[in-house]
């Protein structure tokens, strides 16, 4: 950042990433791979554990992506992947006026190509106007493939025989053709100049990690280039989020796992949560994060934190959460008028009801 740029970099939040695609095309494996790589790279302690989401900070993105990401070119703090893949979670997880995810990865198996849920996912991405890239997965299954674990695509492609290269090219062009049939102009990601107009296709293997450096680099680049303004938030402001899941938790009763996409939530905040009948007004009793793996044996799975800033996944323990709903909004009241916040939550709930009805 230059000296003349006076913006506070902490006011830029992490883009929220969702993974979609047909069953068995490798959504879970891809998330596991990204998580696994992030944990290995972050062994020194840079990884923050989240509830329902995996945060990959910029320095970890950069160490996974190697030469493809120079951290000095970026001021977004990294990427936050929602851990529950699939379009059910994508469509139920909303934020004000749109999808909770800022950006998506559509996973397509290179052997299996476009399938019914691939088309459904495309339809959802189109309607929600969510920018996305396509991960053309399972490239390691091309017969004769020469594995280069965790390699960027260019290097591993160069190490393949002409026959293998030719076969992969065919599969990738088939996917590009399918995207075009669906009205999306697409190309291999290194040929894409403008990711707002064209969908970038990134060949990957969730199994071997090949192409994963490229995938992270493209996500990071796309976010930085086209979404920076949307990522500008008032970090110190009252938190706004979406309920991922409502869960009974030993010692805490009913809790809500939320993804916070704006502001901050504190351990003594009053909050309003969307409920089955009406908004629930309650006080946070505890904010819980997963305890680092090494400490889990001895104590509770969770540790309490005083506050969390967006974007983050966090478990909130509070009284009266029995009627809370997955997909519902959560808002911190803090120094605002309670009635006003309740109305905001009611309005958001009404929007969700309309969307759900439209989707049948
Ligand atoms: P999901 O239903 O989309 O979440 O798919 P999964 O991640 O569960 O993957 C379905 C199957 O494909 C599993 O048996 C995975 O091990 C396998 N798989 C996923 N990605 C790859 C890949 O890149 N290469 C190979 N060879 N197998 C993969």
Boltz pocket constraint, residues with backbone or C-beta under 6 A from the ligand:
constraints:
  - pocket:
      binder: B
      contacts: [[A, 21], [A, 22], [A, 23], [A, 24], [A, 25], [A, 26], [A, 27], [A, 28], [A, 29], [A, 30], [A, 85], [A, 137], [A, 138], [A, 139], [A, 140], [A, 141], [A, 204], [A, 205], [A, 206], [A, 207], [A, 208]]
      max_distance: 6.0
